[in-house]
Amino acid sequence: MCAALGVALLASLGIAGTANAVQATNYVALGDSYSSGVGAGNYGNSGACKRSANAYGQLWANAHSGTKFTFLACSGAKTGDVLNQIGSMPSNATLVTVTVGGNDAGFTDVITTCTLNNDQTCVNRVNTAKSYVQNTLPGLLNKVYAAVKAKAPNAKLVVLSYPRFYTVPGSCSVGLSDTKRSAINSGADTLASVLSARALAAGAKFVDVRPAFTGHNICSPAGDYLHSLTFPVDESYHPTVAGQRGGYYAPLSSAIG
């Protein structure tokens, strides 16, 4: 009786809804190097997965008191690898974020081809990747998103995009030509379009990070959100500490709180 009276009093004061809302989030970060935080350093004992303490998922967990955080994202992951990650996620997850698709489309080979060959060869390789993204990747993404829903049916699924890498024309006087930079950007745009469409079809939330990177990508005046060619080589074209915070965490936080 006392408990019921207490609930009634809270409801009359408009507090019951708030009390129910303040529940710890069970958050799982899935995906590839853009989710694991390659390029942002501070990888702890995560080995080749390079899970950074500066990755957007960890930042979100840090900012939300009481969050139970399961960090499964791993450098180099493709859709098949993310399906394996899903097998390790808790079924009572309430929030799941993911970046995946870039490695399936051959991101590393695109960058290597464009770095070592002429403009037309670069454009041709990007077009091959775009064809894969439009024709093969959608089915693979569908499987990933469906697997998340099946494993954790009460989870909010958030799909994040990849950035455009270059400002064209930009402030860079060396490196890739503007033709190559534009081609690579067009690949990122095609991938974002497909990710958005498949996320929508799966009932997931799509977060487009491209606007957040504008003015901070390679060859922009600031140029502080993305590494260009760097060492270790695997950190090239990945978000910096500032990129994880401003380019990924900020739009994610704006989208879901």
C-alpha positions, 0 to 999 in steps of 0.5 A, a space after each residue: 500500500 505504501 509503495 503504491 501510494 509512493 508511486 501515485 505521489 510521484 506520478 502526481 508530481 510528474 516524477 515517475 516518468 523521469 525515474 523510469 527514464 533514468 535507467 542505465 544504458 546497456 551499450 554495445 559498439 560494433 564495427 570496424 576501425 572507425 568505431 574501434 578508434 584507429 588513429 586516435 591512440 590509447 589502445 590499451 591491451 586491445 591488440 590488433 583491434 586497436 580499441 581506443 579510449 578516445 573512440 566515440 563509443 567510449 566517449 559516449 559511455 563516459 558521458 552517460 553515467 551508469 552505462 554498461 559498455 561492451 566494446 566489440 569493434 575491431 580494426 579491419 572488420 567486414 560485415 562477416 566479422 561484425 556478425 561474429 561480434 554480434 554473437 558476443 553481444 548481450 541480448 539485453 543491449 539497449 543501444 547498439 552503434 555500428 560502422 561497417 561496409 568500408 572494408 567490404 568495398 575495398 577501402 584500403 585497396 582504393 586508397 592504395 590504387 589511387 596513391 600509386 596510379 594515375 587519375 583514370 586508374 583511380 577513378 576506375 577503381 573507385 567506380 568498381 567499389 561503388 558498383 560493389 556498394 550499390 549491388 552487393 553490399 546492401 544484402 550484407 548490411 541487411 544481414 548485419 542489421 537483422 542479426 542485431 535485431 534478432 540478438 537484442 530485440 529491444 536495442 536501438 540500432 544506430 548506423 553511422 556513416 564514413 566521412 568525406 576525406 578531402 576538401 576539393 579544391 583544398 589547401 593541399 599542394 602535394 599528394 593526390 590530384 583533385 580528380 583523385 580526391 573527388 573520386 574518393 569523396 564520391 565513393 564515400 557519398 555512395 556508401 553513405 547513401 546505401 548505408 542510409 537506405 538499408 538502415 532506414 529499411 531495418 528500422 535503425 537510426 542513421 547518423 551522417 557524419 559527413 557534415 561534421 567533418 566538413 572544414 576539418 577533413 584533409 586539405 581543409 584549413 583546419 585539417 584536424 579531424 583526419 590523418 592523411 598518409 601517416 605512420 603507422 600506415 594503418 592509421 592513415 585516413 582515419 579520425 584523429 582524437 579530435 575527429 572521434 570527438 567532433 566528427 563522430 561523438 558530437 553528431 551521435 550525441 546530437 542524434 540520440 542524446 
